[in-house]
Amino acid sequence: MTVENELEKKILENSENKKLIRHEDFVAGISKGMAILECFGSERHRLNISIAAEKTGLTRAAARRHLLTLEYLGYLEFDGHYYYLAPKVLKFSGAYLSGSQLPKICQPLLNLLTTQTSLIFSVMVLDGFEAITIARSAAHQQTDRVNPYGLHLGNRLPAHATSAGKILLAHLSLEQQQEWLEKYPLKRLTKYSCMDNQQFLHILDEIKEQDWCYSSEEHELGVHALAVPIYGPKGNVVAALNIVSPTMRTTKEYLIQQILPLLQETARDLRNVI
């Protein structure tokens, strides 16, 4: 068998989503271009050629070509020293939010929760080591609009230190959880962040058993949150519904006694319509 025939039969697996693709169908150029775009985030707003090459594993020459191409296509802008994301990248998030059914279905229920409680509610999904906000309640009279985790669409937060993230991780299999921990080692964000893998797995097991998660100051001091899973029609967890609040405004007892029943009722309503 020739080398070409062997490559045609080779199957590639994405380590994150377990998707499979034949080697002959895989477009390396797209993969490298997306790797460049994924280098940008809340902690890294600008890239130069050296940083892009380091973060993606590309050569400087390849990183330069990809950056120039993305700039030419309008997805990046260049200030003479650094590249940064252009508004055109929002085309994808806008298309997702307008086309996906879950954010549309959740929105009126989230708004109703805020009307009832004057608190902020979000729906989040898991993507790699982060939980992403795909829907958030509108708060017309919100005066304490601190901008900690979960308070704007598209916000990406470390899953291990957030209530919604831990709910989503809790409903993975033990094997998936262990793979996740191996790929994304626990990071200390505050003095309350869990850093022990076995303890973290035990916490996830307890969360799955009780079917809700309370998290306090693990991601940001002065902020706590409560989350419940949103189940799909097949009984699988498709997202998490959470409430985020400053600790000076609400107590743990209030969230669990007064807000948790509202979250659980809303999650049940969503299961009936998604």
C-alpha positions in Angstrom: 0.0 0.0 0.0 1.4 3.4 -0.9 1.8 6.2 1.6 -0.9 8.2 -0.1 -3.4 5.3 0.3 -2.4 5.0 3.9 -3.1 8.7 4.5 -6.5 8.4 2.8 -7.5 5.7 5.3 -6.2 7.6 8.3 -8.8 9.0 10.7 -8.2 12.1 12.8 -9.9 12.6 16.1 -10.5 16.0 17.8 -9.4 15.5 21.4 -12.0 18.1 22.7 -15.2 17.1 21.0 -14.2 13.5 19.9 -15.3 14.3 16.3 -13.8 12.2 13.6 -12.6 13.2 10.1 -10.7 11.4 7.4 -7.2 12.8 6.8 -8.0 13.5 3.2 -11.0 15.7 4.2 -9.1 17.7 6.8 -8.1 21.2 5.6 -4.9 22.2 7.5 -5.0 25.8 6.4 -8.4 26.4 8.0 -7.2 24.7 11.2 -4.2 26.9 11.4 -6.2 30.1 10.7 -8.7 29.2 13.4 -5.8 28.4 15.8 -4.6 32.0 15.3 -8.0 33.5 16.0 -8.4 31.3 19.1 -5.2 32.9 20.6 -7.2 36.0 21.3 -9.2 36.1 24.5 -10.1 38.2 27.6 -6.4 38.0 28.7 -4.8 38.5 25.3 -6.2 41.2 23.1 -3.3 41.7 20.8 -0.8 39.4 19.0 2.4 39.9 17.1 4.1 37.4 14.9 6.3 36.0 17.6 3.4 35.5 20.1 1.2 33.9 17.4 3.9 31.5 16.4 4.6 30.5 20.1 0.9 30.0 20.9 0.1 28.0 17.8 3.3 26.1 17.2 3.6 27.5 13.7 6.8 28.8 12.4 7.2 32.6 12.3 6.9 32.6 8.5 3.6 30.6 8.7 2.2 32.7 11.5 3.0 35.8 9.5 1.2 34.5 6.4 -1.9 33.6 8.4 -2.0 36.9 10.2 -1.7 38.8 6.9 -4.4 36.7 5.4 -6.8 37.2 8.3 -6.1 40.9 8.1 -6.7 40.9 4.3 -10.1 39.1 4.9 -11.1 41.7 7.5 -11.0 39.5 10.6 -7.9 41.3 12.1 -6.6 44.8 12.2 -3.0 45.9 12.5 -1.6 49.0 14.3 1.9 48.6 12.9 3.1 46.5 15.8 0.2 44.2 16.9 -2.8 42.5 15.4 -6.2 42.6 17.1 -9.6 41.3 16.3 -11.8 43.3 13.9 -15.6 43.8 14.4 -16.2 41.3 11.5 -15.5 38.4 13.9 -18.8 39.2 15.6 -20.6 38.0 12.4 -20.2 34.5 13.7 -21.4 35.1 17.2 -24.4 37.1 15.9 -25.3 34.3 13.5 -25.1 31.7 16.3 -27.2 33.8 18.8 -29.8 34.6 16.1 -30.0 31.1 14.7 -29.7 28.9 17.8 -33.0 28.0 19.4 -31.8 27.7 23.0 -30.9 31.4 23.5 -34.2 32.4 22.0 -36.3 30.1 24.1 -34.4 31.0 27.3 -34.6 34.8 26.9 -38.2 35.5 28.0 -37.9 33.1 31.0 -34.6 34.8 32.1 -36.2 38.2 31.8 -39.1 37.0 33.9 -36.7 35.8 36.6 -35.1 39.2 36.7 -38.4 40.9 36.9 -39.3 38.7 39.9 -36.0 39.1 41.8 -34.0 42.0 40.3 -31.1 39.6 40.0 -29.0 38.6 36.9 -29.6 35.2 35.3 -27.6 33.5 32.6 -27.6 30.3 30.5 -24.2 28.8 29.8 -22.7 25.9 27.9 -19.3 24.2 28.1 -16.5 24.8 25.6 -13.2 23.2 26.5 -12.1 24.5 29.9 -14.6 27.4 29.9 -18.3 28.0 30.3 -19.7 30.4 27.8 -22.7 32.7 28.3 -25.2 32.3 25.5 -28.2 34.1 27.1 -28.5 36.6 29.8 -31.5 38.4 31.4 -32.1 42.0 30.6 -31.9 44.2 33.7 -33.5 47.6 33.1 -33.1 48.8 36.7 -29.9 47.1 37.6 -27.7 49.6 39.5 -25.0 47.4 40.9 -23.8 46.2 37.4 -20.4 44.9 38.5 -18.9 43.1 35.6 -17.7 39.9 37.2 -18.4 36.6 35.7 -21.5 35.8 33.7 -22.7 39.3 33.0 -22.5 39.6 29.3 -23.1 37.4 26.2 -20.1 35.5 25.0 -18.3 35.8 28.3 -16.0 32.9 28.8 -15.2 31.7 32.3 -13.1 29.0 33.8 -15.4 26.1 34.3 -13.8 24.7 37.5 -14.3 27.9 39.4 -17.9 28.7 38.5 -21.3 27.2 39.4 -22.5 26.8 35.9 -19.2 25.3 34.8 -19.2 22.7 37.6 -22.8 21.8 36.9 -21.8 21.0 33.3 -18.6 19.1 34.3 -20.6 17.1 36.9 -22.7 15.6 34.2 -19.8 14.3 32.2 -18.7 10.7 32.8 -15.9 10.0 35.3 -13.6 9.2 32.3 -14.5 12.5 30.6 -13.9 14.4 33.9 -10.5 12.8 34.3 -9.5 13.6 30.7 -10.7 17.1 31.3 -8.5 17.5 34.4 -5.5 16.1 32.6 -6.0 18.5 29.7 -6.9 21.5 31.8 -5.1 21.4 35.1 -6.9 23.2 38.0 -5.7 26.8 38.4 -5.8 29.0 41.5 -7.9 32.1 40.8 -8.7 33.0 44.4 -7.8 31.5 47.8 -11.1 29.5 47.6 -10.3 27.8 44.3 -10.0 24.0 44.5 -6.6 22.7 43.5 -6.8 19.0 44.3 -8.0 16.7 41.5 -9.5 14.0 43.8 -11.3 16.6 45.9 -12.6 18.3 42.8 -14.0 15.0 41.4 -15.7 14.4 44.8 -17.2 17.9 44.6 -18.5 17.1 41.1 -20.0 13.8 42.3 -21.9 15.7 45.1 -23.1 18.3 42.7 -24.5 15.7 40.3 -26.2 13.9 43.3 -28.0 17.1 44.5 -28.5 18.4 41.0 -27.5 22.0 41.8 -24.3 23.9 42.6 -23.5 26.8 44.8 -20.1 28.5 44.3 -18.7 31.4 46.3 -15.7 33.5 45.5 -13.8 30.8 43.6 -13.5 32.9 40.5 -13.7 36.4 41.9 -13.9 37.7 45.4 -17.1 39.3 46.5 -19.2 37.3 44.0 -21.2 34.1 44.5 -23.5 32.1 42.2 -26.0 29.3 42.0 -26.7 27.0 39.1 -28.9 24.1 38.0 -28.7 21.9 34.9 -31.0 22.3 31.9 -31.9 18.9 30.6 -32.7 18.1 26.9 -35.6 15.9 25.8 -33.3 12.8 25.9 -32.3 13.4 29.5 -28.9 14.8 28.6 -27.6 18.1 30.1 -27.5 20.8 27.3 -26.7 23.9 29.4 -26.7 25.4 32.9 -29.0 28.1 34.3 -27.4 30.3 36.9 -27.7 33.4 39.0 -24.8 35.6 39.8 -24.8 38.1 42.6 -22.4 40.2 44.8 -22.0 38.6 48.2 -22.8 42.0 49.8 -26.2 41.9 48.2 -27.4 38.4 48.8 -26.6 35.6 51.2 -26.1 31.9 50.5 -29.2 31.1 52.5 -31.3 33.5 50.4 -30.0 32.0 47.1 -30.7 28.4 48.2 -34.0 29.0 49.9 -35.6 31.6 47.7 -33.8 31.5 44.3 -33.0 27.8 43.9 -36.7 26.8 43.6 -37.2 29.4 40.8 -34.1 28.1 38.9 -35.4 24.5 39.2 -38.9 25.5 38.0 -37.5 27.4 35.1 -35.2 24.6 34.1 -38.2 22.2 34.1 -40.1 24.7 31.9 -37.2 24.8 29.5 -37.0 21.0 29.3 -40.6 20.9 28.0 -39.9 23.3 25.1 -36.4 22.6 23.9 
